[in-house]
Amino acid sequence: MDTAARYRLLVTKLREFARLEEALKLLEWDQATHMPPGAQHDRAEQMSVVTGMLHSLRTNPSFLDLLDELAARIKELDPPAAVDVRETKWRADRLRRVPAELQAARARTQALARAAWLEAREQNNFETLRPHLYEVVRLEQEYAHRLTDDGNPYQALLEDYEPGIPLTVIDQLFQELRKPLIQLAQSLKELSRRRRKHQSVLRGHFPTNAQRSFCRFVAERLGFDFHHGRIDESAHPFSISIGRDHRVTTRYEQTDLRVGLYSTLHELGHALYEQGLDPEAHGLPRGTACSLGVHESQSRLWENFIGRSEGFWRFLLPHAGRLLPSLKGAPLEAVLVDVNEAAPSPIRTEADELTYNLHILLRYDLERKLISQELRVEELPEAWRVGMEQLLGITPASDREGVLQDIHWPSGAFGYFPTYTLGNVFAAQIMEAAERQIGPLSPQIERGSFRALREWLTTQIHRRGQEERSIELIRQVTGEKPSSRALLDHLHHRFRWWVDHGGF
């Protein structure tokens, strides 16, 4: 069999794997949206069977032999095919270093830990989770050591989510952010003590049906393709792509319009990325998103950089008044104050744009120490409290408000948290590049015209899939390596606006 024929066979195999993954995603989506509670056991069995099938196919010796043969002849392939082989082999090489028994133990332990986490949150008691989290951390340490011969084990875990990014790059970015963000948080805490009472216009009563219509209108104007997508509701908003079927979920609060709108904008950012991938490369690395950090840059870009801007609300407010009568005649500045409200909070998911990244720095510091064994699991609640005081100047009132607020660690997702801040860093750089290349965006946004920005993002980022790793992709798109400068400039601009308009 010649190289071209081998590559065609690889494509066939990868697309078969993708279809199985899509079946798994459909089961996941249904579980979160419409599945009756009594079906949990059957659904777990269904997902377990499909997951097992995928693992068997990906570790099948004949598939791995095919991949090795193609990797040895990669210079005979054209650049797009070479991307598919390079990225598939990188992932396969990681997979074959980990025994099936360890993968099974990780899955079982994480399932038990997630259940214990729910119970611990309900009880507001870390001790309920502690023995389970201890086992999760122990197995993640073993998993990390399997993935690296003599490197940093945390680096190995990070690359599950952000392939190819050196830990030194993360450390440098976070070091650049740490001091300025702490100073911002201290200033916000002082300001909040003397803020005058503000009459919120986005808090009140907003019927769910009206919010659905409003969020659908926003999605349509941003360019979300409803012929290949839909918006539903779930307890925890997410987006998922099942081939060319792109599904967004959101969550509405009848007393606060911001919850549904900004959840929707965030998830639409993810979905627009998926809709912008090359459909001809379905199931292949070059038709797959670059990394979680780049994915997060797209959600943060639409949610924060566009969705909290003055231009966006100059366009949106008249339409909001039509669909939500209580907003008819609402002052623009009052709306902008509501959507840019800022004050330190103990809860990550409720944090404002100015302080959010400090929550990530805390988790990054702690999870690195857990994996390196510098910090023991039983020391985690106190380390969390100390870290919150040092970074944000606040102390959690309870375990539920502190160390128990996220499901990531019980799920074994060590190395995931940094991608949130990477997404913010990348988004700021991407927005600057878009302004340089497209021209001023605010006048277009005020007119409700998002097409130029969306198409630029599709060309520069979405269509390129995994052609490059995230560092190189950002360098090529923005003309500079990943840097905290653009994000800090953006946050300082937001802070100055808040000081001038926040009612102090």
C-alpha positions as CSV (number, residue, x, y, z in Angstrom):
1,M,0.0,0.0,0.0
2,D,1.5,3.4,-1.0
3,T,1.6,6.4,1.3
4,A,-1.5,8.1,-0.3
5,A,-3.6,4.9,0.2
6,R,-2.4,4.6,3.8
7,Y,-3.4,8.2,4.5
8,R,-6.9,7.6,2.9
9,L,-7.3,4.6,5.3
10,L,-6.3,6.8,8.2
11,V,-8.9,9.4,7.3
12,T,-11.6,6.6,7.1
13,K,-10.6,5.3,10.6
14,L,-10.5,8.8,12.1
15,R,-14.0,9.6,10.8
16,E,-15.3,6.4,12.2
17,F,-13.9,7.4,15.6
18,A,-15.5,10.8,15.2
19,R,-18.9,9.3,14.6
20,L,-18.6,7.3,17.8
21,E,-17.5,10.4,19.7
22,E,-20.6,12.2,18.3
23,A,-22.9,9.4,19.6
24,L,-21.3,9.8,23.0
25,K,-21.8,13.6,22.8
26,L,-25.5,13.1,21.9
27,L,-25.9,10.9,25.0
28,E,-24.1,13.6,27.1
29,W,-26.3,16.4,25.7
30,D,-29.5,14.4,26.3
31,Q,-28.4,13.6,29.8
32,A,-28.0,17.3,30.7
33,T,-31.2,18.5,29.0
34,H,-34.1,16.0,28.6
35,M,-33.2,12.7,30.1
36,P,-35.6,11.5,32.9
37,P,-33.8,11.0,36.3
38,G,-34.6,7.3,36.3
39,A,-32.5,6.7,33.2
40,Q,-29.2,7.5,34.9
41,H,-28.0,3.9,35.3
42,D,-28.8,2.9,31.7
43,R,-27.2,6.1,30.4
44,A,-24.0,5.4,32.4
45,E,-23.9,1.9,30.9
46,Q,-24.5,3.2,27.4
47,M,-21.7,5.8,27.7
48,S,-19.4,3.2,29.2
49,V,-19.9,0.8,26.3
50,V,-19.2,3.6,23.7
51,T,-16.2,4.8,25.6
52,G,-14.8,1.3,25.7
53,M,-15.3,0.8,22.0
54,L,-13.5,4.1,21.3
55,H,-10.5,3.1,23.5
56,S,-10.3,-0.3,21.8
57,L,-10.3,1.2,18.3
58,R,-7.7,3.8,19.2
59,T,-5.3,1.3,20.7
60,N,-5.9,-1.4,18.1
61,P,-2.4,-2.6,17.0
62,S,-3.3,-2.4,13.3
63,F,-4.4,1.2,13.7
64,L,-1.2,2.1,15.6
65,D,0.9,0.3,13.0
66,L,-0.8,2.3,10.2
67,L,-0.1,5.5,12.1
68,D,3.6,4.6,12.7
69,E,4.0,3.8,9.0
70,L,2.6,7.2,8.0
71,A,4.6,9.1,10.5
72,A,7.8,7.5,9.1
73,R,6.8,8.8,5.6
74,I,5.4,12.1,6.7
75,K,7.6,14.1,4.3
76,E,5.8,12.4,1.4
77,L,2.5,14.0,2.5
78,D,1.1,17.4,1.6
79,P,1.0,19.9,4.5
80,P,-2.7,19.3,5.5
81,A,-2.3,15.5,5.5
82,A,0.9,15.9,7.5
83,V,-1.0,17.9,10.2
84,D,-3.5,15.0,10.5
85,V,-0.7,12.5,10.9
86,R,1.4,14.6,13.3
87,E,-1.4,15.4,15.7
88,T,-3.0,11.9,15.6
89,K,0.3,10.3,16.3
90,W,1.1,12.7,19.2
91,R,-2.2,11.8,20.9
92,A,-1.8,8.1,20.2
93,D,1.7,8.0,21.6
94,R,0.3,9.5,24.8
95,L,-2.5,7.0,24.9
96,R,-0.3,4.0,24.6
97,R,1.9,5.0,27.5
98,V,-1.0,4.6,29.9
99,P,-2.2,1.1,30.8
100,A,-5.8,0.3,30.3
101,E,-6.0,-0.7,34.0
102,L,-4.9,2.8,35.1
103,Q,-7.4,4.5,32.7
104,A,-10.2,2.3,34.2
105,A,-9.1,3.1,37.8
106,R,-9.1,6.8,37.0
107,A,-12.6,6.7,35.5
108,R,-14.0,4.7,38.5
109,T,-12.3,6.9,41.1
110,Q,-13.4,10.2,39.4
111,A,-17.0,8.9,39.2
112,L,-17.0,8.2,43.0
113,A,-15.3,11.5,43.7
114,R,-17.9,13.5,41.7
115,A,-20.7,11.8,43.7
116,A,-18.8,12.6,46.9
117,W,-18.3,16.2,45.8
118,L,-22.1,16.7,45.4
119,E,-22.6,15.2,48.9
120,A,-19.8,17.3,50.4
121,R,-21.3,20.5,48.9
122,E,-24.7,19.7,50.3
123,Q,-23.2,19.1,53.7
124,N,-20.7,22.0,53.4
125,N,-18.0,19.6,54.6
126,F,-14.7,19.0,52.8
127,E,-14.1,15.9,54.9
128,T,-16.7,14.0,52.9
129,L,-14.7,14.6,49.7
130,R,-11.2,14.3,51.2
131,P,-10.5,10.5,50.9
132,H,-11.9,10.4,47.4
133,L,-9.9,13.5,46.3
134,Y,-6.8,11.9,47.8
135,E,-7.2,8.9,45.5
136,V,-7.9,11.1,42.5
137,V,-4.7,13.1,43.1
138,R,-2.7,9.9,43.6
139,L,-3.9,8.4,40.3
140,E,-3.3,11.7,38.4
141,Q,0.2,11.7,39.8
142,E,0.7,8.2,38.4
143,Y,-0.9,9.1,35.1
144,A,1.4,12.2,34.8
145,H,4.5,10.1,35.5
146,R,3.4,7.6,32.8
147,L,3.2,10.4,30.3
148,T,6.6,11.9,31.0
149,D,10.0,10.1,31.5
150,D,11.8,12.9,33.4
151,G,9.8,16.1,32.7
152,N,7.5,18.0,34.9
153,P,4.4,15.9,35.7
154,Y,2.1,19.0,35.8
155,Q,3.3,19.9,32.2
156,A,2.1,16.4,31.1
157,L,-1.3,17.0,32.6
158,L,-1.5,20.5,31.1
159,E,-1.0,19.1,27.6
160,D,-4.2,17.1,27.8
161,Y,-5.9,20.5,27.4
162,E,-3.3,22.8,25.8
163,P,-0.9,20.7,23.7
164,G,2.6,21.9,23.2
165,I,2.6,24.9,25.5
166,P,5.6,25.0,27.8
167,L,5.0,25.5,31.5
168,T,7.5,28.3,31.4
169,V,5.1,30.3,29.1
170,I,2.2,29.9,31.6
171,D,4.5,30.9,34.5
172,Q,5.7,34.0,32.7
173,L,2.2,35.1,31.7
174,F,0.8,34.5,35.2
175,Q,3.8,36.3,36.8
176,E,3.1,39.3,34.6
177,L,-0.6,39.3,35.6
178,R,-0.3,38.6,39.3
179,K,0.8,41.9,40.8
180,P,-1.4,44.2,38.6
181,L,-4.5,42.1,39.2
182,I,-4.0,42.0,42.9
183,Q,-3.7,45.8,42.9
184,L,-6.9,46.0,40.8
185,A,-8.7,43.8,43.3
186,Q,-7.5,45.9,46.3
187,S,-8.7,49.1,44.6
188,L,-12.1,47.5,43.8
189,K,-12.5,46.4,47.4
190,E,-11.8,50.0,48.6
191,L,-14.2,51.4,46.1
192,S,-17.0,49.0,47.0
193,R,-17.0,50.4,50.5
194,R,-18.0,53.9,49.3
195,R,-20.2,53.1,46.3
196,R,-23.6,54.8,46.3
197,K,-26.6,52.6,45.9
198,H,-27.2,51.8,42.3
199,Q,-30.7,51.1,40.9
200,S,-30.1,48.1,38.6
201,V,-32.1,48.0,35.4
202,L,-31.1,44.4,34.5
203,R,-32.4,43.1,37.8
204,G,-36.2,42.8,38.0
205,H,-38.7,40.5,36.4
206,F,-37.9,39.1,33.0
207,P,-40.2,36.2,31.9
208,T,-38.3,33.2,30.6
209,N,-40.1,33.0,27.3
210,A,-39.2,36.7,26.6
211,Q,-35.5,35.9,27.5
212,R,-35.5,33.0,25.1
213,S,-36.7,35.2,22.3
214,F,-34.1,37.9,23.2
215,C,-31.2,35.4,23.3
216,R,-32.3,33.9,20.0
217,F,-32.3,37.3,18.4
218,V,-28.8,37.9,19.7
219,A,-27.6,34.6,18.4
220,E,-29.1,35.2,15.0
221,R,-27.4,38.7,14.8
222,L,-24.0,37.2,15.8
223,G,-24.3,34.7,12.9
224,F,-25.1,31.5,14.7
225,D,-26.6,29.1,12.1
226,F,-29.9,27.7,13.5
227,H,-30.2,25.4,10.5
228,H,-27.3,23.5,12.0
229,G,-27.8,24.4,15.7
230,R,-30.1,25.0,18.5
231,I,-30.3,26.6,22.0
232,D,-31.7,24.7,25.0
233,E,-31.5,25.0,28.8
234,S,-29.5,23.1,31.4
235,A,-28.4,23.6,35.0
236,H,-24.9,24.3,33.9
237,P,-24.6,26.0,30.4
238,F,-22.4,24.3,27.8
239,S,-22.0,23.9,24.1
240,I,-21.4,20.6,22.2
241,S,-20.9,19.8,18.6
242,I,-22.3,16.6,17.1
243,G,-20.8,16.7,13.6
244,R,-22.5,19.7,11.9
245,D,-25.2,19.8,14.7
246,H,-24.1,22.5,17.1
247,R,-26.0,22.7,20.4
248,V,-25.8,25.5,23.0
249,T,-27.4,25.4,26.4
250,T,-28.0,28.3,28.7
251,R,-29.6,29.1,32.0
252,Y,-32.2,31.8,32.7
253,E,-32.9,33.7,35.9
254,Q,-36.2,35.5,35.8
255,T,-34.8,38.1,38.3
256,D,-31.5,38.9,36.5
257,L,-31.3,39.2,32.7
258,R,-27.5,39.1,32.8
259,V,-27.3,35.4,33.8
260,G,-29.1,34.1,30.6
261,L,-27.6,36.7,28.2
262,Y,-24.0,36.3,29.2
263,S,-24.2,32.5,29.5
264,T,-25.6,32.5,26.0
265,L,-23.0,34.8,24.6
266,H,-20.2,32.7,26.2
267,E,-21.5,29.5,24.8
268,L,-22.2,31.1,21.4
269,G,-18.5,32.0,21.2
270,H,-17.7,28.3,21.5
271,A,-20.4,27.3,19.0
272,L,-19.3,29.9,16.4
273,Y,-15.8,28.4,16.6
274,E,-17.2,25.0,15.9
275,Q,-19.4,26.2,13.1
276,G,-16.3,27.9,11.6
277,L,-14.2,24.8,11.4
278,D,-13.5,23.3,7.9
279,P,-16.4,21.0,7.1
280,E,-14.3,19.1,4.6
281,A,-11.9,18.1,7.3
282,H,-14.6,16.6,9.6
283,G,-13.2,14.2,12.1
284,L,-9.6,15.1,11.4
285,P,-7.2,17.3,13.4
286,R,-7.2,20.0,10.8
287,G,-11.0,20.1,11.3
288,T,-10.8,20.2,15.1
289,A,-10.3,23.2,17.4
290,C,-6.7,24.1,18.2
291,S,-6.8,23.9,22.0
292,L,-9.0,24.7,25.0
293,G,-7.2,28.0,25.5
294,V,-8.0,29.1,21.9
295,H,-11.5,27.8,22.3
296,E,-11.9,29.9,25.5
297,S,-10.6,32.9,23.6
298,Q,-13.6,32.8,21.3
299,S,-16.1,32.5,24.1
300,R,-14.5,35.3,26.1
301,L,-14.2,37.5,23.1
302,W,-17.9,37.5,22.4
303,E,-19.0,37.5,26.0
304,N,-16.7,40.2,27.4
305,F,-14.9,42.1,24.7
306,I,-18.0,42.5,22.5
307,G,-20.9,41.8,24.9
308,R,-19.9,44.3,27.6
309,S,-18.9,47.1,25.2
310,E,-20.8,50.3,24.7
311,G,-21.2,49.7,21.0
312,F,-22.9,46.4,21.6
313,W,-25.4,47.9,23.9
314,R,-26.0,50.9,21.7
315,F,-27.2,48.4,19.1
316,L,-28.9,46.0,21.4
317,L,-30.8,48.2,23.9
318,P,-33.6,49.3,21.5
319,H,-34.2,45.6,20.5
320,A,-34.1,44.6,24.2
321,G,-36.8,47.2,24.9
322,R,-39.0,45.7,22.1
323,L,-38.6,42.1,23.4
324,L,-38.4,42.9,27.1
325,P,-40.8,45.8,27.7
326,S,-39.4,46.7,31.2
327,L,-36.2,47.8,29.4
328,K,-38.0,50.2,27.1
329,G,-36.4,53.6,27.7
330,A,-33.7,52.2,30.0
331,P,-30.7,54.6,30.1
332,L,-27.7,53.2,28.3
333,E,-25.2,54.1,31.0
334,A,-27.3,52.3,33.7
335,V,-27.2,49.2,31.5
336,L,-23.4,49.5,31.0
337,V,-22.9,49.9,34.8
338,D,-24.9,46.7,35.3
339,V,-23.0,44.6,32.8
340,N,-19.6,45.9,34.0
341,E,-20.2,45.7,37.7
342,A,-17.0,44.8,39.6
343,A,-16.2,43.8,43.1
344,P,-14.2,40.8,44.6
345,S,-16.3,37.7,45.0
346,P,-15.4,34.4,46.6
347,I,-17.1,32.4,43.8
348,R,-15.2,32.0,40.5
349,T,-18.3,31.6,38.3
350,E,-19.7,34.9,39.7
351,A,-16.5,36.8,39.4
352,D,-16.4,40.0,37.3
353,E,-14.0,40.4,34.4
354,L,-11.5,42.4,36.5
355,T,-11.0,39.8,39.2
356,Y,-11.8,36.5,37.4
357,N,-8.2,35.6,36.6
358,L,-7.1,35.8,40.2
359,H,-9.4,32.9,40.9
360,I,-7.5,31.0,38.2
361,L,-4.1,31.9,39.6
362,L,-5.2,30.5,43.0
363,R,-6.3,27.2,41.5
364,Y,-3.1,27.0,39.3
365,D,-0.9,27.5,42.4
366,L,-2.7,24.9,44.4
367,E,-3.1,22.2,41.8
368,R,0.6,22.4,40.9
369,K,1.5,21.9,44.5
370,L,-0.9,19.0,44.8
371,I,0.6,17.2,41.8
372,S,4.2,17.9,42.9
373,Q,3.3,16.7,46.5
374,E,4.3,20.0,48.0
375,L,0.7,20.3,49.3
376,R,-1.4,17.5,50.9
377,V,-5.1,17.1,50.2
378,E,-6.0,17.5,53.8
379,E,-4.2,20.9,53.8
380,L,-6.2,22.2,50.8
381,P,-9.1,24.1,52.6
382,E,-6.7,26.2,54.7
383,A,-4.3,26.8,51.7
384,W,-7.4,27.9,49.8
385,R,-8.4,30.4,52.5
386,V,-4.9,31.8,52.7
387,G,-4.6,32.1,48.9
388,M,-8.0,33.9,48.6
389,E,-7.0,36.4,51.3
390,Q,-3.6,37.0,49.6
391,L,-5.0,37.4,46.0
392,L,-8.5,38.8,46.5
393,G,-8.5,40.2,50.0
394,I,-11.5,38.1,51.0
395,T,-12.0,34.9,53.1
396,P,-14.5,32.3,52.1
397,A,-17.2,31.8,54.7
398,S,-17.4,28.1,54.3
399,D,-16.0,25.1,52.4
400,R,-18.9,25.4,49.9
401,E,-17.9,29.0,49.2
402,G,-14.3,27.9,49.0
403,V,-12.6,24.7,48.1
404,L,-15.8,22.8,47.2
405,Q,-17.1,25.3,44.6
406,D,-15.6,23.5,41.4
407,I,-16.1,20.0,40.1
408,H,-12.8,20.1,38.2
409,W,-10.5,18.4,40.7
410,P,-12.9,15.6,41.7
411,S,-13.2,15.0,37.9
412,G,-9.4,14.7,37.6
413,A,-9.1,17.8,35.5
414,F,-5.7,19.0,36.7
415,G,-4.2,21.4,34.1
416,Y,-7.6,22.6,32.9
417,F,-7.9,25.8,34.9
418,P,-5.0,27.7,33.3
419,T,-6.8,27.5,29.9
420,Y,-9.4,30.0,31.2
421,T,-6.8,32.7,31.7
422,L,-5.0,31.7,28.5
423,G,-8.3,32.3,26.7
424,N,-8.6,35.8,28.2
425,V,-4.9,36.6,27.2
426,F,-5.4,35.3,23.7
427,A,-8.8,37.1,23.3
428,A,-7.2,40.5,24.1
429,Q,-4.5,40.0,21.6
430,I,-6.9,38.7,18.9
431,M,-9.1,41.8,19.4
432,E,-6.2,44.1,18.9
433,A,-5.2,42.3,15.8
434,A,-8.8,42.4,14.5
435,E,-8.9,46.2,15.0
436,R,-5.7,46.6,13.1
437,Q,-6.7,44.4,10.2
438,I,-10.4,45.1,9.8
439,G,-10.5,48.6,11.1
440,P,-12.4,50.1,14.0
441,L,-15.0,47.6,15.2
442,S,-17.1,49.8,17.4
443,P,-19.0,51.6,14.6
444,Q,-19.7,48.2,13.0
445,I,-20.9,46.7,16.3
446,E,-23.2,49.8,16.9
447,R,-24.9,49.0,13.6
448,G,-25.4,45.4,14.7
449,S,-22.9,44.3,12.0
450,F,-20.8,41.4,13.3
451,R,-20.1,39.8,9.9
452,A,-16.6,41.3,9.3
453,L,-15.3,40.2,12.7
454,R,-16.9,36.7,12.5
455,E,-15.5,36.1,9.0
456,W,-12.1,37.3,10.1
457,L,-12.1,35.0,13.1
458,T,-13.2,32.1,10.8
459,T,-10.3,32.7,8.3
460,Q,-7.6,33.5,10.9
461,I,-8.5,30.9,13.6
462,H,-11.4,28.6,13.0
463,R,-10.6,27.2,9.6
464,R,-7.0,26.5,10.6
465,G,-8.0,23.8,13.1
466,Q,-4.8,22.2,14.5
467,E,-2.6,23.4,11.8
468,E,-0.5,25.1,14.5
469,R,-0.2,24.7,18.2
470,S,-1.7,27.6,20.2
471,I,1.5,29.6,20.8
472,E,2.4,29.7,17.1
473,L,-1.2,30.3,16.0
474,I,-1.5,33.3,18.2
475,R,1.9,34.6,17.0
476,Q,0.8,34.3,13.4
477,V,-2.6,35.9,13.9
478,T,-1.5,38.7,16.1
479,G,2.2,39.3,15.2
480,E,3.4,38.7,18.7
481,K,3.9,35.8,21.1
482,P,1.4,35.3,23.9
483,S,1.6,38.3,26.2
484,S,-0.3,39.7,29.1
485,R,0.0,43.3,27.8
486,A,-3.2,43.4,25.8
487,L,-5.3,41.9,28.5
488,L,-3.9,44.2,31.2
489,D,-4.5,47.2,28.9
490,H,-8.1,46.1,28.4
491,L,-8.7,45.5,32.1
492,H,-7.2,48.9,33.1
493,H,-9.4,50.6,30.6
494,R,-12.5,48.7,32.1
495,F,-11.3,49.7,35.6
496,R,-11.0,53.4,34.7
497,W,-14.5,53.3,33.1
498,W,-15.9,51.7,36.3
499,V,-14.3,54.4,38.5
500,D,-15.8,57.1,36.4
501,H,-19.3,55.6,36.0
502,G,-19.8,53.1,38.9
503,G,-21.4,55.5,41.3
504,F,-18.6,56.3,43.8
